[in-house]
Amino acid sequence: MTCEILERQRAGIINPIFTCQPCGAQYASIGIKHCIGIVHGGQGCVMFVRLLFSQHFKESFELASTSLHEDGAVFGALNRVEEAVDVLLMRYPEVKVVPIISTCATEVIGDDIDGVVRKLNEGLLQEKFAGREVHLIPIHTPSFVGSMISGYDIAVRDFVSFFAKKDQPVNKINLITGWVNPGDVSELKHLLKSMDIDANILFEIENFDAPLMPSGNTVAHGDTTIDDLRNTANAVGTIALNRYEGGKAAEYLQKEFGVPAVIGTTPVGIRNTDIFLKHLSDMTGKPIPESLVRERGIALDALTDLVHMFLADKRVAIYANPDLAIGLAEFCMDLEMLPVLLLLGDDNSNYAEDPRLKALKEHAYFDMEIVTNADLWELENRIKNKGLKLDLILGHSKGRFVSIDYGIPMVRVGFPVYDRAGVYRNPVLGYKGATYLAETIANTLFADMEYKKNKEWVLNVW
């Protein structure tokens, strides 16, 4: 049996798994209170991303664009940045944080967003907005390299490096969540509260699930504050749940301010949640309470009801953000499922050295392919032309037509999910996330058994 780490061989991309770096920077920015990002590029660089966010969360988010046109692409468009900052600050008097997010076009023409930020700080902000707290932060995210994953990682680092300031120690940890859903943040906060641990949460996005109130609708926004970001330099330690979505910020805090950092493991499944809680306990000295031991036991009981009879030996293909995809593969193996195909969809050259992937190679007792710089044609081609047999697909909604066309049941997980209701409310992290994932997988397989008349009678006697 073999486990191979391969790279996509084709020059072009067919049905990409991820979108571009500016999307990741925009996702980070909407997690900060009193923050509206300005994307320096064409209007589509914002409108497409806002569409993805709105499709996934069914909410509205505020992002701005310099709306670059042909003349700016030829002659430069820094004047558009100056106009955008002026209009944004007039239109939104509560805004304090304004990241200037570059795109492929503005990086190619060489627009100096660092220089225009210095000019605005010395000019417009002093002359027109004197006495008002405004922070302009240049974030370089050209779209022709990396993906939304690296763009998120860069943006988190840039926000932290801009605000972090050494002061008196605070009895908090930094928890860098990575690209997660509101339900995941709720579960992480529950685990922290159970252990009586305070945290600077990057990013606090529970309010992305915005309410309809008698006073009117509200725009979704994050609640991580400027003080939270400043205090990251004074915390007792940093835990970044994801290597590729927040690892850079954790490394920066450790190098610049001596804040101890633990990067990973993404707490998908029982085993990885155990590791996360051990990291919390070691970093803070707080014991793991009996209440969480009980939650762990409930999750184990739920999984035991399903594993041997229904999940064992089911062949799974997985695509998602890399940390999530790897965590899902580890969880599937714990459930005795066979993740035969793992697609990691960007040009990161470090995947082959990831110790988690090396561990998968070492422990896989079945044929498994891990494809880097992958697209969804890698999945369809294997099913259509190479005879890949699958019982399940785990991934976001972009792969739904592969599931439909080839009659393979699919569990929606990751970002974006726009063809199922309320997925963002349910955690995939922690013990509750493990239970939700396992039961959702099982229920999806049950429905498929019934539709295909495939041993559906088993469910009568289960």
N, C-alpha and C positions, 0 to 999 in steps of 0.2 A: 504494500500500500504506500502511496506517495502523497506528499503535500508540497505543491510547487508554488513559489511566488513568481508570477510572470508580469510582464508589462505589455499593455496593448501594442500590437504591432502596426496597426493601420495609422496612416497619417491624419485622417480626418476623424471628427467626432460625430457619431450618429446617436441622437437622443441622449444628451448629457445627463449625468446624475446630479451635478451641482451647477449653480450659476456662478457669477463672477465675484471678485474680491470686494468691490464697493457694496454689494449686498450684505456681506458679513459685517462690514464697518457700520452700515446703517442699522443692522440688527442690534449691534452693541450700543449704538447711540440712543435707540429708543428705550433702552433699559435705564437711562439716567434721568432723574427728575430735573425739570426745568431745562431740558436739552432739546434742541431741534438741529439736526444736521443739515448742512448745505452741501449738496453733491455738485461738484464742479465738472459738468459735462452736459451731454444732451439730455433733454427732458425725459427721454425714455429710460435713462439710467435711474431715475427715481420712480417713474410711473410703473415700470415693470416690477420693480422691487416692492412698491406699495401694494401692487396687485397681489403678489405672492403672499405678503403679510396679511392682507385683507381676506384672501381666499382661505388661508390656514386658520386664522383666528376669528374670522367673521367680525372684525373690528376695523376702525379707522385709525390711522397713525399719521402724525404730522412730520413730513420731511420736505425739504426745500431743494430747488434746483437753480443753477445759474442759467439753465436753458441755452446752452451753447449752440450757435448757428454757424453757417458756412463761413461768414466773415471772421468770426472768432477762431475757427479752426485754422484759418490761413494766417491771420495777423496777431493772434493771441487774444486772450479774453479775460485778463485779470481785472479789467474794469467791471466785468459782470460779477466777479466776486465782491468787489466793493459795493456795487449796487445791491446785491443780494443781502449782504450783511446789514446795510442801512435799512432796507425795506423790512427785513425780518425783525430787527430790533424795534422798529416803530410799530409793526403789526402785533408783536407779542411782547408786551412790557415785562412779563414774568420770566422770559428766557434769560438764562445765565451762562449756559454752555453751548457753544456753537462750533462743532467740528467742521472743518473744511475738508471734504472727502474727494480725492482726485479720482479720475477715471482714465480709461485707455487714451481717449482723444487728448485730454489735457496733459497727460504725461508724455505723449508722443510729441506734441508741439512745444513742450518744455516750459509750461506756465509755472512760475515760481510762487507756489502758494505759501511757502514759508516767508518769502519776502513780502507778499501782500499782507500777511498777518502782522508782520512788524510794522508795515506802513499804517495799517488800520489802528493798531494799538497806539501809535504815536500821533495819529491824526484824527480820524473820525471818532474814535472812542473818547479821546480827550476833549474834542471840540463840541461834539453833539450829544454824547452820552456820558458826560463827566459825572462822577459820583455813583455811577451804576456798575454793579458787578457783572462783568462780561468776560468770558474766557474763550478766546479763539484758538482752536487746536488744529494744526495741519495734520492730516492723515493721508499717507501715500498708499493708494490701492489701485495700481494699474490693472486693467482687466485682462491684459494679454499674458499674464503669468498667474499661477496659483488658482485659487477658487474662493468661494464665499467662506470656506474654512480658514484659509490663511488670512483673508481680509478681517475676519472676526478676531483672530489671534493678534494681528497687528494693532487693531483698534483698541482692544483691551489693554495691551501694553502701552500704547500711546496715551490713553486716558490716565492710567496709573502713573506713568512717568511724568506726566504734566502736573498732576495734583499731589502725589505723595510727598509728604513733608514730615521730617523727623521732629518729634516733639516728645511729650511725656508718654510713657508706655500706657497702652490700654489693654484691659483684660478681655481681648477679643481675638478671634482668628479671622483670617481672610478666607472666604469660601468663594472660589471662582468656579461658577457652575458650568461654564461652557454653553453650547447652543442647546438649550433645553426648553421645555414647555412650562406654562404656569403650574400645571399639576405636579411637575417634578420639583419646582421651587417650594410648593406647599409641603410636599413630602420631606424635602431636605430640612425645611424649617421645623417640621414636626420632630425629626430625629435630633436636631440641635436642642430644641426645647426639652425633649425627654432627657437629654444629658446635661441640661442647665448650662448650655454654652451660648455665649453671645458671639455674633459674627457680623463682619462687613460682607454682605452678600453682593457679589458682582455676577449677575445683576438681579435685582429684586423685581420680578416681572409678574407677580401674582395679579396685579391690576390690569394686565393685558386682557383679562376676562372682565371687561368694563360693564357696569350695571346700567339698566334703564331706570332712571329715578323720576319721582314726581316733578322735580325741577327741570327735567330734560335729559337728553342723552349726553354722555361724556365721551371724550376722546381717550382712547387707551394710552397709558404711559407707564414707564417704570418708576420705581421709588428709591433707587440707589441715589444717595445725596452726594454733594460735593464733600461734605465732612466725612462720609464713609470712604470716599476715594482718598482724601488726605490722610486719614487714619490708617490706611493700609501699611504705611511705613512704621507704625507704632504697635502693630499687632504681635501676638506671641508666636504666630506662624501662619503660613499660607498652605491651604490645600486646594490645588487645581484638579478638578475631577477629570479633566480631559487633557491629554498630552498636547493635542493639536488645536485646542480652543481655550487658550488661557495659560498655557505653559510658558509662553514668553514673558507674561506679566509676573508670574511666580518667580521665574529666574531673575528678572530685573530687581524685584524687591529683595531677593536673597543677596544678590551681588552688590546692590547700591546701599542697602540699609541693614543687611545682616539678618533679615527676617527668614527663619528656617522655612524651607519649602518642601512639600510633598506633592509630586505630580502624578496623578492617577492613584489607584485604579478606578475607572469609571464604575460606579456602584450599580451595575446591571446584574440582577440575580442574587442569590443567597450568598455565594462565596465572595463576590466582590463587595457586597454590602458589609459583610463581616470585616473585610479588610479596611473599608472606609471607616467604620466605627472604631476599629483598633487604632487607626491613624488619629482620629479625634481624641480618643482616650490618652494615647501616648503624648499628644501635643499639649493637652490641657490638664492632664492629671485627673480628669473626671472619670468615674467608673461607668461602665455600661449598665444601665438600670435593668431591673427584673422585667419592667414593662416591655422593653425592647426584646428581651430574651423570649418573652411570651409571643410578641408579634412575629418573631423569627419562627417560633414553633408552629404558629397558625399557618404561616406561609409554607413551611415544610410539609405540613399535613395536607394542604391544598395541592401541592405539587405531587406528593406521594399518591394521591387519588388518581392522578392522570398519567404519570410517567410510563410505567411498565406496560399498561394496557393499551394506551392510545398514542403516546408520543415517541416511544423508543423506535429507533431505526427509520424515522421519517426523514426524507432527504429534503434539505432546505437550501435555497439560494438567498443571500442577504446582500443588500446594498443600502447604505445610509452614510451619514457623516462618519468619518473613520473611527473615532473613539466609540461611537455608538455601535457601529457595525462590528467591531472587534468584541465589544462587550456582549452583543447579541450572539455572536459565534461561540463565545465562552459559555454563555448561559445555555445555548442549545446543546452543547456537548455535556453540560451538567444534567440536562434533561434526557440524555441518551439519544438525542436527535443527531443527525449527520449534516452539518453545514458544508455541503460539497462544493459550493461556489460562494466566494466572498469578493465583492466588487468595491474597490476604493477609487473614487472618481476624480482625482486630480493629479497634478504633475509633481507631487512631493516625492523627492528622491530618497527620503529617509525611511520609508515604510519597511523596506527590507531589513533594516536594522532594529525595528521595533521589537523589544523583548517579548511582547505579548504574541506577536506573529511567529517569532521563533519558537515560543512555547506551543502554539497551535501546531506548528510543523512537527515538533517533537512528540506530541501526544495524539495526533490524528492517527487512528487505526483504520482509516478508510481513505479512498482517493479524494483529494481536496485540492481545489485551485483557488489561489488568491491572486486577483488581477489588479494591478495598480494602473493609474491613469486610465481607468476603465470608463466605458459608457454602457448604456442599456442594450446596445446591439450585441455586446459580449454575452449578455444573458440570452437574448432572443436567438442569436446564431447558434449557441450551444444546444438550445432546445430544438430549433428548426432543422439544423444541418448536421449536428454532431450526436444526436440521440441522447441528450442529457435528460434523465428522468427525475422529476421533482414531485414531491408531495405538497410543498408549500413555498411561497415567496414571502420574505419579510422586507419591506421597504416602503418608501413614500409613494405618493399618488402618481408620480411621473411614469411608473412602471405598470400602471393599471391595464394598459392595452395588451401587454405581454400575458398578464394573467387571464384576461378575457379571451384573447385569441387562441390560447393553448389550453384553456380549461383547467388552470392550476389555481387552487385557492390561495388567497393573499391576505396577510395581516398588515394593515397600514401602521407604520411606525416611522418617526423621524419628521423631516421637514422637506417640502410642504405636503400636508394632507388636506385635500379640499373636497374629496368625494365621500367622506364619512363624517358624521356629526360628532362634535364634542371630543375628538381624540386628544386635543391639547389639554383637556381637563384631567386626563388620567395619567398618573405617573408611570414611567417605565423604570425609574430608579427606586432603590430601597426595597424593603420587604414587601410593601404594598405593590410596588411596581412589578416585582417578581410574580406575585399572585395574579395581578392583572394580565401580564403578558402570557403566562402559562395558560390561564383560563380562556383568554381571547384566542390563543392558538388552538386550544382544544375545541372551543365552540365553532371556530372556522372549519376545522377538520370534520366536526360532527355534521355541520350543514352540508359540506361537500359529500360526505357519505350518503346523506339522505337524497340529495339531488341526483347523485349518480347510482343510487340503489346498490351501494357498495358495502355490504355487511351492516346495513343500517339497523338490522334487527339486534345487533349487539347493544344498542342504546336502550333497548327495552329491559335488559337484564342487568345493566350496569349498576 
